């Protein structure tokens, strides 16, 4: 099957959506299909082999300029081509996070209008190229926000159109009015043209069905997966050979350094935990009484500099300057090493996360998690605990806390309670290899790709 997969780059940022798109394209090709990953807006940045084309449609520079200066839509094609150069786009969009919300809103509405928008020429260019080069059996879009081209794709190709929904609502909520409502109205007009929408959790499917008036039978849920090939089971920091020399436990945060990911919440919880030993919080029977550390990694946009300075100030005022670490935006090898160096993962998102890939990465590395009980996390939690493992495989009972715990969203006190309990029950026994294989098979990207192909081929 020939599949064209349109993925939206994130202006040089490590982006969970485009990294997952890249992993899925690789997996579908491994499974014997011809999947072409085509970037729009900007080139994608991945932490594994990048299989996307070395060209960009709807280049971020072009669509921005055409929105701001409509006469540029009449530039000759040779000049357009130079503005769509991937290297130029990377350089000029490095501070895309600083784009005016008003301009971003107007641009979003225009892009969703497709052939009636200011970027009409970009729609024609991409469709001409697809018509001359590929003739796909199926076309998959990474989100509906880039769906303004769907009417023209429907007009030119007999291919089925599939659209993933994975954070569209978060972007919409960033737009000022009237652009948010205008964008939603434009997206609703595209819904009947889509053969199937793909979501990674039933919760997100229900919420997007309500927002965009999508019939529930037009939505298919495909559980998320990751490439587990280079993850190893278990933290190396749990305990020394001498049981009496228990090392300090490390809480890990791996996500964008941003308010919506709950960075301030984990900082506040960490400060509270550090004011008391875990034996005080949990009772004298606790086997964990040493100080806890916090290790953070993830991309930080310039728009969040003030927010980050505030978090550092709180940590320093609490006297914790030597007990936290920020590793920056890290590549895949460093990410695997990051998970090897933590004992517990917590990314207490304030919004309802549609995927939660960092939870799967944590589980693949054998590291338990503490996550809010909203968005995709409850489904992920139930899915993981449904894996058929032998109860004797770990020193943790086969209950609903086998891989991690959930807490009440936005409740720092409940987060502290969950973190305390999780740290106290961290296993020091590695999971047997046969059980690791079962876990990795369920959360692996090939399993996800097979499920996605079943939907596309139905």
N, C-alpha and C positions, 0 to 999 in steps of 0.2 A: 504494500500500500504506500502511495506517495502522500506524505503529509507536509504541509507548509505550516510552520509554527511561528507566529508573530510574537516576539518578546520585546518588552519595553525596557530599554536601558535606564539606569538610574544615575546618570551624570558622574560616573567614576566611583560611585559608592558600591560596597558589597551589599547587594539587595537580595533578600531571601526569595523573592518571586522569580527574578531572572536567573538566580543560581538553581532554583528548582526546575525552571524551564529547561535550562542547559542539561541538568542531570537526566530529565525525562527524555529529551531528544537523544542523548547518548544511549540511554537504555533502550529506546524504541529501535534505534539503529542496530544495537546488539541483538535484538530479538528478530532481526531480519527485515525490518521495514526501512523505507527511505524517508527519513524525517529531516527536513531542511529548516534550521533555526535562523530566522530572519529578524535582525534587530530593527526596532523603530525608535525614533527620538535620539538615542545615543548608543554607542557600542556598550555591550554588557561587560560587567566585571565579575569574574567567577573565581572560586578558590580551587577549581579542578580544571581539567582540560576543557578549553573553550571551543565548542563545535559550531558556534554561530558564524554566519557569513561575514567576511571582512568588507561589508558595505552597510549603509544605513539608509532606510527609507523614512520619510517624514523627519529628516534630520533636524535636531533640536535648534540649530542656528537658523535654518531656513524657515521652519514653522514660526519661530519667534519673530523673525524679521518680517515675514509676510503678514503676521497679525498686527505688528506695530506700524508697518508701512505697506498698505495694501497694494500699491503700485509695483512692489517688488515681485508680485505674482507673475508679472509679465517679463521678468528677466529671461535672457536667452538660456537654453538648456546647458551650454558649456559652463556658464557661470554658476548655475544651480548645482552642477556636479561638483564644482570646487567647494561649495559651501557644505556639501554632504560628505566631505572627506572625513573618515572616522578620526584621524589624528587631530584635525582642526576642531571637530566637535568635542573631543575629549578636553582639549585645551580651553575652549571657550565656554564650556558648560561646567567647569570645575566648581563654580559658585552658584549652581542652579538653585540651591536652597534659599538664596537671597532674592529670588524673583518676586516682583510685586504681586501680592495676592489678587489685586484687581486685574492686572494683565493676565495672570495665570487663569483666572476665572473666565475672562473673555476668550482666551485661547482655547480653553477646554470646551466651551460652548461651540466655538467655531470648528474645532476638530470633530466634534460629535455630529455636526451638520454635514460633514463629508463633502459631496459634490456641490452643496449649497454654501459651504464655508469658504473662508479665505485661503485655505490650503487645498483647494480643488485640484490644482496642478500636481500636488504630491500624491493624491489618490490616483490620478491618471497614470503618473509615472510608475507607481508600484504595480498597478493592475496590468499595464502594458508589459512590464518585465515578466510578471508571472505568466501572462498569456503566451509570451514568446519563448519562455524558458522551461516551464515546468508542467503545467496542466495537472494540478494536484487532485487526488481523490478526496482529500479532506483538508480543511483549513481550520486551524486552531488559534484563537487569539488569547493572549495572556490575561486580558481583562476587557471589560466592555467600554472603558474609557477611550480605547483606541478603535472603537467599533464604528466610527463614522464612515469607514470604507466598506462596511458590510453590504449596503444596497448595491454598490457598484460590483462587488465580488459576486453577489447573487445574480446580477445581470449578465456577467461575463462567463461564469463558471457553473457547471452542474454540481460542483462539489458541495458536500455537506459543510455547514459552518458550525463550529463549536467554540464556546467562549468560557474561559475560566473566570470565576469570580473570587478574588483573593485580595481584598483590601480596597475595593472600589469605594466603599462607604467611608473609609477613613480619609481618602483623598477628597471626596465630596464635602465632608464636614470641615475641611480646611478652607473651602471656597467661601468668599463673602456673598451675601445676597445682592442682586437677584441671580447671580451666576449659579449658585448651588441648585436652586429650583429649576432654572433653565436647563442645566445639565441633566438633572433627573428626568425632566420631561423629554429631552432628546434621547436619553437612554431607553425610556419606556417605548418610544416609537420604534426602536431597533429590536425589541424583544421578539415580536412575531417572526422576524427574519432569521432567528437563530434556531438551529435544529435541536441543540441541547446545550444547557449550561452545566459546567463542571464545578463542584465545590469540594472542599476537603473536610468539611464537617457538616452534619445535618443542621446544627445550630445556625451556622452561617447561611446555609441554604434557605432556612425559614426566614431569617432576617432580611436577606436580599430579595426573596420572593415578595415580602411585604413592602419593601422600599420601592421596588421596580415593577410591581404587579406582574410577576412571573408565575405562571401556573406551576404548581409543585411537581406535576408529572413531566415538566420540561427541564427539571433539575436532576442531575445524577451526582451522588456522593462517591468520590474516589478517595479513600484514606491516604494521607500523605506518606511519603517514604523518603529515604536518604541513601546515599552511597555509604555503605558500612565497611567497605573493604579495608580501610586503614585504621579503623577504630579498634582498640584493644580493650579487653574487659578489665575493669577495676582500677581504682586509684592506687598510686604508689605511696601515698602520704598517710595511710590510715594508722599504722602502728609499727613500731620498731620491733626487733627480735625480742627485746626484753619487755614483757607486758606492762611492767611498771613505768616504762618510759613512753607514755602515750604522747604523740605529737599533737600540736594545736591543729584543730580542724579548720578547713578553708571553705568558705561559701563562695561560689562562683556566680558571676553575672555576665552573660554573653548575649549582647544585643546592642542596638543603637543606644548611644549615650543620650537618652532623650526622656522627657517627662512621660510620654505615652507608654514607654516600656517599663515605667515604674522604678526608674533609677533612684529617685528621691525616697521612695518607700523602702527599698532595700537598704539604703544608707541609714535611714531612721531606725529600721529594725536592727541593723548591725550595731549602731551606737547603743541602743537599749540592751542588746545581748552583751555587749562588752562592759557594761556597767556592773554586771553581776556574773558570777561564775555560773555555768550551767547547773552545777550541783545545787546552787541556791534557787534557780528557777524551777528545777525539776524535783528537788528533794535530795536529801543526803544519799539516797541509794543510787544516784546517777553515776555512771562510769566516765562521764566527761566533765572535767572541771577546769581544764586549761583555757586560756584566752582563745577566742575565735579570730580568724583572719578573713578579709574580704579581697577577692581578686576579680577585677573587671576587665572586659575586653569588648570592643565594638567601635563602629564608625561614629564619629562625632562631627556634625555639621557646624559651620560657623554661627548659625542662628541659635545654637544651644551653648555658646561659650559662657554667657552670663549664668545660665542654669548650672553648668558644670562647676564654675567657680564657687557658686553657693554651696554645692555639695562638698567640695573640698574644704571650704571654710567650716562647715559643720563637723567634718571629720577631724580637722585640726583642733577646733575648739574643744572637742571631746577628748583630746590627748591621744589620738589614734594615728598620728602621722606615720608611725613605723609598722602599722598593722593592716594597711591596705595597699593595693597595687593596681595601677591602670596600665594595661599592656598595649593599648592603642588598637588600631584596625589591623587585624592579623590575617595572614594567609592560611591555607589549609594545614600545612605542616605544624604551624604554630597553634592552630586551633586544636588539633589532635593532642598536642602537648599541653595545651591549656586544660583540657578535660582530664588529662592524666594527673594534673597537679591540684585538682579540687576534690572535695569530698561530698559536695552537695551543690546543686544548681538551683538558682531562684531568679526568675525574671518576672516580677509581680506586675504585669501590664495593667494599666488603668483602663485601656480599651479592650474590647472583646476580640482577641486575637483569632484570625481565621485559620491559621496553620499550626504554629508552634513547633517549627522544625528543630529549634534548639533543644526541645524536650527529647525528641528522637535521637539527636546527637548525644545528649547526656546518657540516655538509656543504652545506646550503642557502646558507649565507653564504660558502662557499668556504674554510672554515678547517679544516685537518686535525686529526685527533684522535689521542690515545693512550689506550687503554682496556684493562682487564684481559680476559684471554681466558677469561671465564666468563659464564654467563647468556646474555642475548640478543646480546651483543657479537660473538662469532664469526660468528653468522648475519648480523647487520647488515653486518659487514665483508665477508663473502663476497657478500652481495646487492649491495652498492655496487660491488664490484670486478667484478661480472658485467655491469654496465651497459656497453653497447656504445659506447665512446668511441674516437675516433681517437687513436692513440698520439702523434701529432704535436701534439695539442691542448695539452699542457703540457710543461714541461721535466723532468717526472718520468716515468721509464720506466713502461710499462704492466705493472706487477707488482702484487703483493699489498699494496704500500704506497702505492697511488695516492691514496687518500683518508685514510689514517691507518695506525696501527700498533697491535698488541696486545702486551701484556706478561704475565708470569706473575703471577696474582693474589696479593696480599699480599706481594709480593717488592719491597721498596723499591729494591734494587740493580738489578733488572731494569727497574723503572720509570725509574730514573735513566738507564740505558742507552737505553731506548726514547725518552725525552724528548730526550736529547742527540742521538740520530740524527735524530729528527724535526725538531728545531730546525735542525740543520745542513742539512737537505734541503728546508726550506720554500721553496716556489716563489715567484718574484717575477714570474711571467708569469700574467696572468689567463686563465681558461678562456674560450674563444670562446663567444659567445652560443648558438650552435646546440647546443653540448655542455651548457651550463647548462640549457637547455630539457629535454634528455633526462634529466638528473639530477633536476630538479624534477618532471618528469612521474612518474618512478618513485617518488619519496618523497612526492608530493603527497597531500593528504587526499582529493581526489576519487577518485584511484586506489584508495586504501584503502577508501573508502565503497562503491565499485563492487564490490570483492571481498567486502565484508561483506554487501552486498545479495544477491550471488550465493548466499552461504551461507544467508541467511534465506529466500530465494525457492526454494531447491532442493526 
